[in-house]
Structure formats: C-alpha cells, structure tokens
Amino acid sequence: MVATYWDRLKPALDAKKWGIQQFADAIGVSYQAVAKVRDGGSFGSKNNIKAANALGLNPGWLATGEGQKAAAFDTNVRPAPPGMRTYPVISKIQAGKVKEMVCPYEPGDGFAVEFGEDDASPWAFYLEIEGDSMLPEFRPGDRVLIDPEVQPRPGDFVAARNTKQEATFKKYRVRGIGEAGQEVFELVPLNDDYPTLRSDEQHLIVVGTMLEHRRKFRRQK
C-alpha cells in the first residue's frame, strides 16, 4: 500500500506533466483544495472520483491504496450470441408484394443484408428509411426490421402498402370499425408536414410490424 493519498496522486500528475493548478482546473476544484491534499489531506468521495477519472486511476485504489491501480476498462460490449441469421434488406416495391408470395425471401433477394438474432418469422425483412416523414425518430438511412407474422397493436410502427403495391412506414393508430365491419386504421407520420393516411379513404394493407430499429450515425463533415 502506498502510504499517503498524495504519494498515490503525485506520480500520476508527474506522468501528465500537471502542476497543482492544472490539476485543480481539470477536476474543477481550487488550488487550495489540492494543496491540502499535498500537505497530508485527501479528497472526499466526489472529488476522489473526479481525480481518478482525470488521471486514469481506479477510484478505490486512489482512496485507499488497495486493489487495482489502473481504472477498469469499460467493457460494455460483448460478442454476438450464436443463433444469428441474415435478413434481406428489400425495396419498398418488394415489400408491397410480401403477402402475395408463397415462399419467404432469401438473403440474396435484397440489395443488402443485416445480421440479427434468429427470433423473427421466416418472412421478416429490413426496410431502409427514405425521406423525412418519420423524423425525428427515424432518419434517412435507418433500417427497420419488419415481421409480417406479427399483428400490430395501437402505437406500433408498421409497413403498409397502397394500391400501387408500394410500401410505406408509419405509426399505426386504430380509429374503430367501419360500415363493412372492418377495422379502420390510420398511418401516422411523425413529421407534421406530412398527411395522415386512413384505411377507409384509400386502400391500405398492413404488411408487417416493426420489431427493431437500427440507426445510421454519420460523422459531420
């Protein structure tokens, strides 16, 4: 065990070539607060954590001299589990014909593939978001996993088709039962600049329900 708090702190400051004022500025305390530590004191819990984070040290070791000296690496990812499968990323025209086909899509039928857990039906596929009608939650380039075997509930996001066999992606909202006894639903954009579509005003068929949303992050140029 290194004898004093300062004995543990000083080598890390020297490695960064920090004087007392630079260190104080880095962790948001006064020069006098660090000077007290130099003269035999120690930081309280909150400033101890700040000091450890600034210097790449384990807060427990800095406070007591016990345990691992270096800060633990943040292992917040893990290998993908077994049982993964490939899903095709298909066009809106392909998606519009999903319920007329007699066999599921194969990965080669799409323009790309996504890998995911094998927990959706054989018919499941990804659609790539285009345009800005679903901003801010869904951005162009994002991909959504659609499963035709999952019945939508109010508030779900769905892919639906029109009479041109083109698919659109919207929020699903139930409006009641129509004169013919069929459920009337709306397809609601999240961007208020676009109109809501109603199934009793135009022919709309829900293709499938969203199970997963994959966001595309882009660096600013």
Rosetta silent file (secondary structure, phi, psi, omega in degrees, C-alpha in Angstrom):
SEQUENCE: MVATYWDRLKPALDAKKWGIQQFADAIGVSYQAVAKVRDGGSFGSKNNIKAANALGLNPGWLATGEGQKAAAFDTNVRPAPPGMRTYPVISKIQAGKVKEMVCPYEPGDGFAVEFGEDDASPWAFYLEIEGDSMLPEFRPGDRVLIDPEVQPRPGDFVAARNTKQEATFKKYRVRGIGEAGQEVFELVPLNDDYPTLRSDEQHLIVVGTMLEHRRKFRRQK
SCORE:     score description
SCORE:     0.000 S_00000001
   1 L     0.000  131.336  176.588    0.000    0.000    0.000 S_00000001
   2 L   -75.779  132.273 -164.255    1.335    3.450   -0.922 S_00000001
   3 L   -55.667  -54.744 -173.785    1.497    5.430    2.328 S_00000001
   4 L  -119.688  164.822  177.495   -0.426    8.623    1.660 S_00000001
   5 H   -57.783  -44.961 -178.906   -3.043    9.920   -0.729 S_00000001
   6 H   -64.848  -35.021  177.913   -0.506   12.367   -2.196 S_00000001
   7 H   -61.926  -31.255  178.094    2.028    9.550   -2.663 S_00000001
   8 H   -82.177  -33.776 -176.180   -0.530    7.831   -4.905 S_00000001
   9 H   -78.033  -41.150 -170.109   -1.608   11.002   -6.668 S_00000001
  10 H   -59.857  -45.221 -179.896    1.766   12.648   -7.371 S_00000001
  11 H   -60.040  -35.102  178.614    3.236   10.078   -9.830 S_00000001
  12 H   -69.316  -35.577  175.805    0.104   10.299  -11.997 S_00000001
  13 H   -66.665  -41.711  178.972    0.359   14.104  -12.012 S_00000001
  14 H   -62.995  -39.244 -179.688    4.021   13.889  -12.984 S_00000001
  15 H   -62.537  -33.251  178.879    3.187   11.488  -15.830 S_00000001
  16 H   -88.849   -6.278 -176.531    0.753   14.062  -17.245 S_00000001
  17 L    60.851   40.547  178.526    3.190   16.912  -16.508 S_00000001
  18 L  -101.328  133.261  167.750    0.492   18.658  -14.494 S_00000001
  19 L   -86.509 -179.055 -177.465    1.181   21.125  -11.751 S_00000001
  20 H   -61.235  -43.549 -177.469   -1.245   21.742   -8.911 S_00000001
  21 H   -66.542  -41.451  178.388   -3.150   24.500  -10.739 S_00000001
  22 H   -61.141  -43.215  179.361   -3.532   22.477  -13.950 S_00000001
  23 H   -65.471  -43.835  179.057   -4.839   19.519  -11.980 S_00000001
  24 H   -58.928  -43.640  179.016   -7.206   21.708   -9.966 S_00000001
  25 H   -63.713  -38.343 -176.822   -8.611   23.199  -13.175 S_00000001
  26 H   -64.729  -33.230 -176.797   -9.022   19.736  -14.719 S_00000001
  27 H  -108.173    2.810  173.644  -11.219   18.450  -11.895 S_00000001
  28 L    75.281   37.015  174.880  -12.949   21.736  -11.031 S_00000001
  29 L  -124.455  173.827 -179.053  -11.541   22.420   -7.563 S_00000001
  30 L   -83.233  161.503  174.410   -9.441   25.240   -6.120 S_00000001
  31 H   -57.111  -41.676 -176.953   -5.664   25.363   -5.877 S_00000001
  32 H   -63.274  -34.625  179.884   -6.044   25.364   -2.099 S_00000001
  33 H   -64.662  -39.607  178.885   -8.053   22.111   -2.163 S_00000001
  34 H   -73.073  -37.584  179.177   -5.214   20.308   -3.983 S_00000001
  35 H   -60.890  -36.079  177.698   -2.610   21.944   -1.764 S_00000001
  36 H   -63.943  -37.148  176.847   -4.365   20.484    1.292 S_00000001
  37 H   -66.172  -42.628  178.174   -4.051   17.034   -0.259 S_00000001
  38 H   -58.967  -34.524 -175.616   -0.344   17.665   -0.911 S_00000001
  39 L   -88.722   12.944  173.618    0.079   18.620    2.727 S_00000001
  40 L   117.929   -2.851  178.914   -1.356   15.345    4.005 S_00000001
  41 L   -88.283 -166.892  176.735   -5.090   15.510    3.398 S_00000001
  42 L  -152.231  159.535  178.149   -7.276   13.595    0.928 S_00000001
  43 L   -77.411  153.784  168.756  -10.257   14.263   -1.301 S_00000001
  44 L   -73.252  178.495 -172.858  -13.782   13.347   -0.376 S_00000001
  45 H   -57.106  -46.103 -175.398  -15.634   10.702   -2.385 S_00000001
  46 H   -64.391  -49.240 -178.933  -16.902   13.009   -5.140 S_00000001
  47 H   -73.021  -26.079  175.171  -13.562   14.731   -5.840 S_00000001
  48 H   -63.190  -41.996  178.857  -11.716   11.437   -5.460 S_00000001
  49 H   -66.263  -41.542  177.641  -13.742   10.035   -8.359 S_00000001
  50 H   -60.479  -44.764 -178.716  -13.077   13.175  -10.423 S_00000001
  51 H   -63.858  -44.448 -179.638   -9.346   12.912   -9.724 S_00000001
  52 H   -62.621  -43.999  179.971   -9.232    9.207  -10.563 S_00000001
  53 H   -63.743  -38.822 -179.087  -11.138    9.713  -13.840 S_00000001
  54 H   -67.650  -28.458 -174.104   -8.850   12.580  -14.863 S_00000001
  55 H  -107.423    1.083  179.321   -5.739   10.506  -14.214 S_00000001
  56 L    71.978   31.833 -178.751   -6.910    7.085  -15.417 S_00000001
  57 E  -109.112  157.940  173.633   -6.780    5.579  -11.926 S_00000001
  58 L   -75.225  121.035 -178.052   -9.085    3.229  -10.058 S_00000001
  59 H   -56.164  -36.912  178.863  -11.000    5.430   -7.531 S_00000001
  60 H   -64.158  -41.711  179.094  -10.827    2.688   -4.904 S_00000001
  61 H   -67.254  -42.278 -179.080   -7.051    2.404   -5.193 S_00000001
  62 H   -62.060  -37.768 -177.393   -6.586    6.174   -5.129 S_00000001
  63 H   -75.138  -36.922 -170.650   -8.671    6.457   -1.954 S_00000001
  64 H  -122.684  -17.881 -174.746   -7.215    3.510   -0.032 S_00000001
  65 L    82.831    3.838 -178.017   -4.159    2.166   -1.852 S_00000001
  66 L  -109.815  150.651  177.947   -5.835   -1.219   -2.156 S_00000001
  67 L    89.676 -162.839 -177.134   -6.909   -3.128   -5.261 S_00000001
  68 L   -76.875  134.932 -177.414   -6.047   -2.489   -8.895 S_00000001
  69 L   -72.576  -47.920 -175.354   -4.254    0.782   -9.603 S_00000001
  70 E   -76.464  149.962  175.884   -5.442    1.403  -13.170 S_00000001
  71 L   -63.044  142.252  178.163   -9.033    2.266  -13.983 S_00000001
  72 L   -68.560  140.948  176.751  -11.059   -0.704  -15.175 S_00000001
  73 L   -72.892  137.832 -176.893  -11.736   -0.782  -18.902 S_00000001
  74 L   -80.307   89.224 -178.806  -15.408   -0.179  -19.728 S_00000001
  75 L   -86.316   79.264 -176.101  -16.316   -3.471  -21.367 S_00000001
  76 L  -101.987   20.949  172.807  -19.830   -2.514  -22.411 S_00000001
  77 L  -132.142  161.657  177.885  -19.998   -4.738  -25.498 S_00000001
  78 L  -145.367  158.153  179.061  -19.990   -8.490  -25.942 S_00000001
  79 L   -60.020  148.888  177.107  -19.644  -10.894  -28.847 S_00000001
  80 L   -62.241  136.643 -177.963  -22.816  -11.576  -30.799 S_00000001
  81 L   -72.077  160.853  175.194  -24.501  -14.696  -29.445 S_00000001
  82 L   -65.648  165.997 -179.481  -24.913  -17.855  -31.512 S_00000001
  83 L    88.345   20.056  177.464  -28.147  -18.325  -33.398 S_00000001
  84 E   -81.158  161.099  176.469  -27.784  -15.252  -35.599 S_00000001
  85 E  -145.361  166.800  176.694  -29.210  -15.118  -39.107 S_00000001
  86 E   -97.556  139.168  176.348  -29.157  -12.890  -42.151 S_00000001
  87 E  -116.847  136.929  176.438  -32.171  -10.778  -43.093 S_00000001
  88 E   -74.494  144.476  169.359  -32.620   -9.271  -46.561 S_00000001
  89 E   -99.154  112.290 -171.617  -32.916   -5.510  -46.932 S_00000001
  90 L  -112.106  165.913 -179.196  -35.583   -5.178  -49.604 S_00000001
  91 L   -80.146  167.286  178.465  -37.089   -2.357  -51.617 S_00000001
  92 H   -66.786  -30.524  176.984  -40.467   -0.767  -50.950 S_00000001
  93 H   -68.567  -45.300  176.521  -41.825   -2.377  -54.115 S_00000001
  94 H   -59.563  -43.015 -178.094  -40.704   -5.819  -52.934 S_00000001
  95 H   -62.939  -33.504 -179.895  -42.196   -5.164  -49.518 S_00000001
  96 H   -66.921  -16.192 -178.738  -45.509   -4.251  -51.099 S_00000001
  97 L  -106.546    6.707 -173.634  -45.777   -7.750  -52.557 S_00000001
  98 H   -52.926  -48.040 -172.375  -44.805   -9.681  -49.434 S_00000001
  99 H   -79.212    1.681  176.747  -48.231  -11.152  -48.680 S_00000001
 100 H  -100.687   -4.574 -175.781  -48.728  -12.383  -52.235 S_00000001
 101 L   -89.228  159.102 -176.665  -45.680  -14.652  -52.229 S_00000001
 102 L  -107.067   -5.390  176.237  -45.671  -18.373  -51.475 S_00000001
 103 L  -143.452  152.249 -177.889  -42.152  -18.649  -50.017 S_00000001
 104 L   -65.965  160.987  174.259  -40.034  -16.402  -47.776 S_00000001
 105 L   -66.283  147.888  169.077  -37.363  -14.065  -49.075 S_00000001
 106 L  -101.123  155.096  179.993  -33.835  -15.324  -49.286 S_00000001
 107 H   -52.931  -35.195 -179.159  -30.939  -13.005  -48.305 S_00000001
 108 H   -70.382  -10.685 -179.350  -29.894  -12.718  -51.946 S_00000001
 109 H   -77.317  -16.192 -178.874  -33.288  -11.270  -52.862 S_00000001
 110 L   -97.087  177.948  178.370  -32.479   -7.929  -51.233 S_00000001
 111 L   -91.240   -5.075  176.261  -29.964   -5.218  -52.104 S_00000001
 112 E  -163.047  175.239  175.568  -28.139   -5.801  -48.799 S_00000001
 113 E  -130.859  154.764  171.364  -28.327   -7.963  -45.698 S_00000001
 114 E  -124.209  144.851  176.684  -28.489   -7.299  -41.970 S_00000001
 115 E   -99.795  138.327  179.966  -27.439   -9.765  -39.287 S_00000001
 116 E  -159.076  175.828  178.948  -29.666  -10.268  -36.276 S_00000001
 117 E   -66.754  146.297 -177.614  -30.989  -12.736  -33.752 S_00000001
 118 L   -85.652   65.075 -176.639  -32.994  -15.597  -35.193 S_00000001
 119 L  -126.762   17.920  177.646  -36.177  -14.665  -33.339 S_00000001
 120 L  -119.355  169.919 -177.851  -38.437  -13.450  -36.160 S_00000001
 121 L   -69.514  163.513  177.946  -40.542  -15.308  -38.706 S_00000001
 122 L   -59.261  -21.101 -177.668  -39.030  -16.594  -41.984 S_00000001
 123 L   -83.520  -11.110 -171.428  -40.770  -13.695  -43.748 S_00000001
 124 L   -61.435  146.428 -177.502  -39.050  -10.947  -41.735 S_00000001
 125 E  -152.615  165.415  174.727  -37.044   -8.341  -43.663 S_00000001
 126 E  -103.505  143.115  169.017  -35.471   -4.918  -43.280 S_00000001
 127 E  -114.742  143.562  176.548  -36.646   -1.729  -44.936 S_00000001
 128 E   -99.069  129.882 -176.860  -34.387    1.295  -45.292 S_00000001
 129 L   -71.976  135.038  174.861  -35.970    4.611  -44.364 S_00000001
 130 L  -123.081  152.906  175.574  -36.155    7.266  -47.067 S_00000001
 131 L    73.226 -174.036 -173.671  -37.286   10.867  -46.806 S_00000001
 132 L  -120.693   18.545 -176.580  -38.148   12.849  -43.696 S_00000001
 133 L   -70.841  -17.105 -178.988  -41.770   11.940  -42.958 S_00000001
 134 L  -112.995   16.296  172.166  -40.764    9.979  -39.829 S_00000001
 135 L   -67.702  149.048    8.032  -38.324   12.489  -38.374 S_00000001
 136 L   -93.794   -6.462 -172.927  -37.080   12.954  -35.741 S_00000001
 137 L   -74.429  -35.493 -179.024  -37.244    9.334  -34.537 S_00000001
 138 L  -120.684  122.813 -174.696  -36.456    7.659  -37.866 S_00000001
 139 L  -109.991  155.999  176.911  -33.888    9.243  -40.146 S_00000001
 140 L   -54.905  133.976 -177.719  -32.988    8.542  -43.787 S_00000001
 141 L    97.421  -20.670  173.515  -30.646    5.565  -43.917 S_00000001
 142 L   -63.266  154.867  176.386  -32.032    3.974  -40.749 S_00000001
 143 E  -125.010  141.845 -178.933  -33.248    0.407  -41.157 S_00000001
 144 E  -124.045  137.470  178.546  -36.253   -1.235  -39.529 S_00000001
 145 E   -87.921  121.534 -177.489  -36.936   -4.950  -39.114 S_00000001
 146 E  -111.906  131.766  177.072  -40.468   -5.784  -40.272 S_00000001
 147 E  -119.652  114.008 -179.571  -42.220   -9.074  -39.479 S_00000001
 148 L   -67.568  -15.242 -178.702  -45.387   -9.858  -41.485 S_00000001
 149 L   -88.143   -3.913 -179.141  -46.383  -12.513  -38.929 S_00000001
 150 L  -101.539  119.373  179.245  -46.721  -10.009  -36.065 S_00000001
 151 L   -74.604  133.916 -177.824  -50.115   -8.326  -35.767 S_00000001
 152 L   -75.572  150.443  171.414  -49.818   -4.618  -34.955 S_00000001
 153 L  -114.208  156.994  179.815  -51.178   -3.030  -31.820 S_00000001
 154 L   -52.866  131.358 -179.116  -52.102    0.644  -31.494 S_00000001
 155 L    96.606  -12.985  176.554  -48.934    2.705  -31.303 S_00000001
 156 L   -71.035  162.916  172.127  -46.764    0.184  -33.155 S_00000001
 157 E  -102.897  136.236 -172.874  -44.802    1.147  -36.237 S_00000001
 158 E  -134.829  158.804  164.800  -45.752   -0.750  -39.374 S_00000001
 159 E  -100.267  136.010  179.450  -45.027   -1.163  -43.042 S_00000001
 160 E  -138.336  158.986 -178.403  -48.186   -0.922  -45.159 S_00000001
 161 E  -119.738  159.252  176.645  -48.893   -0.942  -48.861 S_00000001
 162 L  -110.279 -168.243 -177.502  -51.153    1.006  -51.180 S_00000001
 163 L   -70.077  -16.850  177.568  -52.862    0.090  -54.442 S_00000001
 164 L   -88.324    7.442 -179.401  -49.586    0.556  -56.339 S_00000001
 165 L    62.601   27.672  175.542  -48.026   -2.212  -54.253 S_00000001
 166 L  -101.050  143.003 -179.215  -45.592    0.284  -52.750 S_00000001
 167 E   -96.872  147.145  172.692  -44.762    0.091  -49.062 S_00000001
 168 E  -129.790  160.069 -178.315  -44.681    2.975  -46.619 S_00000001
 169 E  -121.379  119.286 -174.948  -43.540    3.048  -42.994 S_00000001
 170 E  -148.753  173.454  174.058  -45.726    4.828  -40.451 S_00000001
 171 E   -83.719  139.181 -174.509  -47.167    4.712  -36.928 S_00000001
 172 E   -97.357  126.932 -179.992  -50.294    2.547  -36.610 S_00000001
 173 E  -136.920  125.312 -177.949  -53.383    4.049  -34.978 S_00000001
 174 E   -84.109  137.849 -179.198  -56.807    2.388  -34.743 S_00000001
 175 E  -117.359    1.200  178.276  -59.889    4.518  -35.398 S_00000001
 176 E   123.910 -159.879 -178.663  -62.688    1.998  -34.900 S_00000001
 177 E  -114.083  131.494 -178.729  -64.815   -0.299  -37.060 S_00000001
 178 L   -80.824  179.797 -177.528  -66.122    0.761  -40.473 S_00000001
 179 L   -62.540  -29.277 -179.526  -69.538    0.156  -42.027 S_00000001
 180 L   -86.498    5.041  179.221  -68.341   -3.119  -43.548 S_00000001
 181 L    83.779    9.131  179.657  -67.218   -4.391  -40.155 S_00000001
 182 L   -97.056  151.277  178.991  -63.548   -3.929  -40.894 S_00000001
 183 E   -67.547  131.729  176.003  -61.073   -2.200  -38.617 S_00000001
 184 E   -98.888  127.442 -179.891  -60.355    1.371  -39.647 S_00000001
 185 E  -132.963  161.361  176.088  -56.793    2.469  -39.013 S_00000001
 186 E  -115.546  149.197  171.054  -54.567    5.432  -39.694 S_00000001
 187 E  -109.729  113.186 -167.523  -50.951    5.536  -40.794 S_00000001
 188 E  -108.466  122.531  173.497  -49.469    8.480  -38.965 S_00000001
 189 L   -76.380  152.059  176.435  -46.238   10.288  -39.919 S_00000001
 190 L   -84.745  -19.283  176.534  -44.138   11.679  -37.054 S_00000001
 191 L   -90.660  117.513 -175.279  -43.339   14.770  -39.120 S_00000001
 192 L   -64.730  -10.924  179.895  -46.387   17.074  -39.008 S_00000001
 193 L   -76.680   -6.904 -177.642  -45.630   18.350  -42.513 S_00000001
 194 L  -113.320  150.212 -176.436  -46.982   15.084  -43.975 S_00000001
 195 L   -79.246  153.482  171.801  -50.606   13.900  -44.109 S_00000001
 196 L   -83.278  137.982  179.103  -52.112   11.041  -42.130 S_00000001
 197 E  -100.570  140.412 -179.785  -53.442    8.174  -44.268 S_00000001
 198 E  -120.108  139.014 -177.011  -56.747    6.436  -43.438 S_00000001
 199 L   -72.769  -18.305  177.805  -57.731    2.933  -44.460 S_00000001
 200 L   -89.917   -1.755  178.353  -61.365    3.943  -45.042 S_00000001
 201 L  -110.022  -24.830  174.315  -60.305    6.630  -47.505 S_00000001
 202 L  -147.979  157.024 -174.079  -57.777    4.655  -49.550 S_00000001
 203 L   -74.849  110.298 -178.580  -56.940    1.020  -49.906 S_00000001
 204 L  -128.392  136.788  177.243  -54.232    0.231  -47.337 S_00000001
 205 E  -129.338  127.982  177.684  -52.985   -3.145  -46.143 S_00000001
 206 E   -72.622  125.934 -179.920  -50.574   -3.610  -43.265 S_00000001
 207 E   -85.485  -42.460 -178.409  -47.602   -5.656  -44.457 S_00000001
 208 E  -176.288  172.331 -174.492  -45.917   -6.191  -41.098 S_00000001
 209 E  -110.773  141.560  179.460  -44.927   -4.758  -37.730 S_00000001
 210 E   -70.508  132.544  174.800  -41.579   -3.274  -36.729 S_00000001
 211 E  -107.687  -25.402 -174.042  -39.522   -5.381  -34.320 S_00000001
 212 E  -153.586  147.051  178.841  -36.245   -3.459  -34.369 S_00000001
 213 E  -123.220  123.975  176.875  -34.842   -0.087  -35.363 S_00000001
 214 E  -113.051  118.389 -175.144  -31.213    0.317  -36.456 S_00000001
 215 L   -90.570  141.208  176.793  -29.999    3.880  -36.592 S_00000001
 216 L   -96.246  119.015  177.423  -27.468    5.169  -39.078 S_00000001
 217 L  -103.068  133.792 -178.901  -24.960    7.529  -37.487 S_00000001
 218 L  -123.795  140.730  174.686  -22.972    9.827  -39.743 S_00000001
 219 L   -74.242  145.981  173.625  -19.995   11.979  -38.943 S_00000001
 220 L   -74.330  133.691  179.413  -20.282   15.690  -39.594 S_00000001
 221 L   -85.880    0.000    0.000  -18.055   16.711  -42.497 S_00000001
